[in-house]
Amino acid sequence: MEARKAGYEIPDRVYNPMIRALRSHAKAYSRNDWELQIKTYACYVLAAAGRPEKSTMLYLKNNELKDMSDYSHYQLAGAFALSGDINTARSLFPTTVRTQDVK
């Protein structure tokens, strides 16, 4: 995804299956912390690609947040920010982060 954004030619036959695989990872049932991290990262990459998985992002925010690492909190916040929902993104930062400094 980053290579395509940088102007490299990435064929759709490679790019589209990658997006489908990320959607699959985002929607997969997570049984442990590692799978929850993969799901969160998949949501971040999809949002960066302009194809956010908003229902999964909301599910993570509303149901899995307490079980997520700080790093995953930031990735989920990034996914919301890249999707245009800055207020939700700010709400996901730990209280030690001054959100007024986040643009």
C-alpha positions in Angstrom: 0.0 0.0 0.0 2.8 2.4 0.9 4.7 1.5 -2.4 1.6 2.3 -4.4 1.2 5.6 -2.5 4.8 6.4 -3.3 4.1 6.0 -7.0 5.3 2.5 -7.7 3.2 0.5 -10.0 1.5 -2.3 -8.0 -0.8 -4.4 -10.1 -4.4 -4.7 -9.0 -4.0 -8.5 -9.1 -1.5 -8.1 -6.2 -3.1 -5.1 -4.4 -6.7 -6.2 -4.3 -6.0 -9.7 -2.7 -3.9 -7.9 -0.1 -6.9 -5.6 0.7 -9.2 -8.7 0.9 -6.7 -10.5 3.2 -6.5 -7.5 5.5 -10.4 -7.3 5.6 -10.4 -11.0 6.5 -7.9 -10.4 9.3 -9.8 -7.4 10.6 -13.1 -9.4 10.8 -11.6 -12.6 12.2 -12.5 -13.7 15.6 -9.7 -12.9 18.0 -9.0 -15.4 20.7 -5.9 -13.9 22.2 -3.8 -10.7 22.4 -1.8 -11.5 19.3 -4.8 -11.9 17.1 -6.3 -8.7 18.6 -3.1 -6.9 17.6 -3.3 -8.2 14.1 -6.9 -7.2 13.8 -6.1 -3.7 15.0 -3.2 -3.3 12.6 -5.3 -4.6 9.7 -7.8 -1.8 10.5 -5.1 0.8 10.5 -3.6 -0.3 7.2 -7.1 -0.5 5.6 -7.8 3.1 6.8 -4.5 4.2 5.4 -5.4 2.6 2.1 -8.7 4.7 2.1 -10.8 1.6 2.8 -11.6 1.7 6.5 -13.3 -1.2 8.1 -15.5 1.0 10.3 -17.8 -1.6 11.8 -14.7 -3.6 13.1 -13.1 -0.4 14.3 -16.2 0.5 16.3 -16.4 -3.1 17.6 -12.8 -2.9 18.8 -13.4 0.5 20.4 -16.6 -0.6 22.2 -15.8 -4.2 23.2 -12.0 -4.9 23.1 -10.4 -1.7 24.2 -9.7 -2.9 27.8 -7.8 -5.9 26.5 -5.7 -3.9 24.0 -2.1 -2.8 24.5 -1.3 0.9 24.4 0.3 0.4 21.0 -2.9 -1.1 19.7 -4.8 1.9 21.2 -2.6 4.2 19.1 -3.1 2.1 16.0 -6.9 2.1 16.4 -6.8 5.9 17.1 -4.8 6.2 13.9 -7.4 4.2 12.0 -10.1 6.5 13.2 -8.1 9.6 12.4 -7.3 8.4 8.9 -11.0 7.7 8.4 -11.8 11.3 9.3 -13.1 10.7 12.8 -10.6 12.9 14.8 -12.8 13.1 17.9 -13.0 9.3 18.3 -9.2 9.1 17.6 -8.5 11.6 20.4 -10.7 9.7 22.8 -8.6 6.6 22.4 -5.4 8.2 23.6 -4.3 7.4 27.2 -5.0 10.3 29.5 -1.2 11.0 29.7 -1.3 12.3 26.1 -2.3 15.9 25.7 -4.9 15.6 22.9 -5.1 19.4 22.2 -1.6 19.0 20.8 -2.8 16.4 18.3 -3.9 18.0 15.0 
